[in-house]
Amino acid sequence: MARRRILVTGATDGIGLALVRRLASRHDVVATGRRDIAAAQRLLPEGVLYIKADQSRPVEAAKAVGRGLLEIGWRELDFAVLNAGTGWAGSPQDEAAKSVRETVDVNLAGTGALAHIMFSFLRPASGQLTLIGSVARSGSSQFATYAASKAGLYGLSRALGQEWRGKVRVQLLDPGPTMTDMHEKAGLKTGWTRQWFIRPDDMAAMIEAAIRAGTTPKTLSFLQYVSGASIFGRTIR
Ligand SMILES: NC(=O)c1ccc[n+]([C@@H]2O[C@H](COP(=O)([O-])OP(=O)(O)OC[C@H]3O[C@@H](n4cnc5c(N)ncnc54)[C@H](OP(=O)(O)O)[C@@H]3O)[C@@H](O)[C@H]2O)c1
């Protein structure tokens, strides 16, 4: 099995961190996040390289990742998983403009700017860009701006997929509710429903299998989780 070069954004918590921990022993991984390098290194497995890039400043973050990859001598990548995300939960009319701006910047503008930079790093013909969307993209109460940002990623994945056909593969994965701190960070109390959420390690396994399969768009939620061996156990090779 070949060691692949893989970049994962939003790798300091939740699904991104679980994915990096899953991949690190078999592949060469670069993680990105908004935390300082010392804080990130306490979380990440040994050997995983880290680039600080705060996506609330989309252009600067994309440049920082491009620069960081060149500094560590990575001119080519096999996979880029753009996973970083944030959100605010509550009635849309109560959401502050600052919060709308941050969610759109991190989830859509930040991911979009990074996707553009990734084009020149992903290996021609075999490189694959994976955007982590959400089942919320079709509209979700309490998560209006978040849902809109994820709907934007759907459009982005389709447009890039057409533009880059034959050059870089583009994939959108839409996770369902997962047992991370994202909801708490967004101000949402999940209550008893949380017991039905997918564990981050299991979501990471589903994401790896889906990356290997390359299908787009692909929902990764509780139904797929309980129904299928086919979404587990396939590893990036
Ligand atoms: N959990 C779910 O139920 C669920 C469902 C569908 C889709 N998703 C999607 O899955 C992805 C991962 O979410 P998660 O549940 O793992 O959430 P999480 O535990 O909060 O992790 C999100 C990651 O994104 C990072 N991030 C947040 N703001 C950032 C910024 N300004 N710049 C750079 N990185 C930033 C976080 O950094 P910090 O560690 O510093 O906070 C963290 O590393 C997101 O795109 C989310 O929308 C999650």
The ligand as an ORCA input file, in Angstrom:
! r2SCAN-3c Opt
* xyz 0 1
  N     -20.776     17.340     13.907
  C     -21.787     17.238     13.054
  O     -22.914     16.841     13.440
  C     -21.594     17.582     11.603
  C     -22.636     17.231     10.705
  C     -22.507     17.549      9.369
  C     -21.342     18.170      8.919
  N     -20.347     18.490      9.795
  C     -19.178     19.170      9.255
  O     -18.018     18.434      9.572
  C     -16.891     19.324      9.662
  C     -16.198     19.081     10.982
  O     -17.098     19.418     12.033
  P     -16.958     18.824     13.507
  O     -18.278     18.308     13.892
  O     -15.766     17.964     13.605
  O     -16.755     20.189     14.327
  P     -15.618     20.600     15.367
  O     -15.370     19.495     16.319
  O     -16.024     21.916     15.909
  O     -14.332     20.757     14.446
  C     -14.287     21.772     13.477
  C     -12.867     22.053     13.084
  O     -12.851     23.248     12.264
  C     -11.984     24.187     12.885
  N     -12.329     25.582     12.650
  C     -13.373     26.274     13.133
  N     -13.264     27.562     12.786
  C     -12.103     27.685     12.091
  C     -11.414     28.763     11.487
  N     -11.849     30.037     11.606
  N     -10.265     28.514     10.819
  C      -9.772     27.265     10.764
  N     -10.351     26.200     11.330
  C     -11.515     26.418     11.993
  C     -12.081     23.877     14.377
  O     -11.041     24.490     15.090
  P     -11.055     24.548     16.713
  O     -10.586     23.197     17.144
  O     -10.105     25.641     17.036
  O     -12.471     24.828     17.142
  C     -12.001     22.360     14.319
  O     -10.693     21.922     14.099
  C     -17.461     20.741      9.533
  O     -17.303     21.194      8.223
  C     -18.930     20.555      9.855
  O     -19.720     21.541      9.266
  C     -20.449     18.208     11.125
*
